[in-house]
């Protein structure tokens, strides 16, 4: 069931879901890991408020 993104918790679920898939994708994970490196926590915080 899909629901509207209304609260910050909803945003975090959406962003975490997206990046969870990115980190498992054979093509995308290397691209993102090369750029983000060990700064995933900071990147995720930035994406939550973007």
C-alpha positions in Angstrom: 0.0 0.0 0.0 1.4 3.4 -1.0 0.8 6.5 1.1 1.6 10.2 0.8 4.9 11.5 1.9 3.8 14.0 4.6 6.1 13.8 7.6 9.9 13.6 8.0 9.6 9.9 8.9 7.9 9.3 5.5 10.8 11.1 3.8 13.3 8.9 5.6 11.5 5.7 4.6 11.5 6.8 1.0 15.1 7.9 0.9 16.3 4.8 2.8 14.4 2.6 0.5 15.9 4.3 -2.6 19.5 4.2 -1.4 19.1 0.7 -0.1 18.3 -0.4 -3.6 21.1 1.8 -5.0 23.6 0.1 -2.7 22.6 -3.3 -3.9 22.5 -2.5 -7.6 25.4 -4.0 -9.6 25.8 -0.9 -11.7 24.9 2.0 -9.4 26.6 0.9 -6.1 30.1 1.4 -7.4 29.3 4.9 -8.8 27.7 6.1 -5.5 30.3 4.4 -3.3 33.1 6.0 -5.3 31.6 9.5 -4.8 30.2 9.2 -1.3 32.9 6.9 0.1 32.6 6.7 3.9 30.3 9.7 4.2 27.0 7.8 3.8 25.5 9.0 7.1 26.1 12.7 6.2 24.8 12.1 2.7 21.6 10.5 4.0 21.0 13.4 6.4 21.4 15.8 3.5 19.0 13.8 1.3 16.4 13.7 4.1 16.2 17.5 4.2 16.6 18.1 0.4 
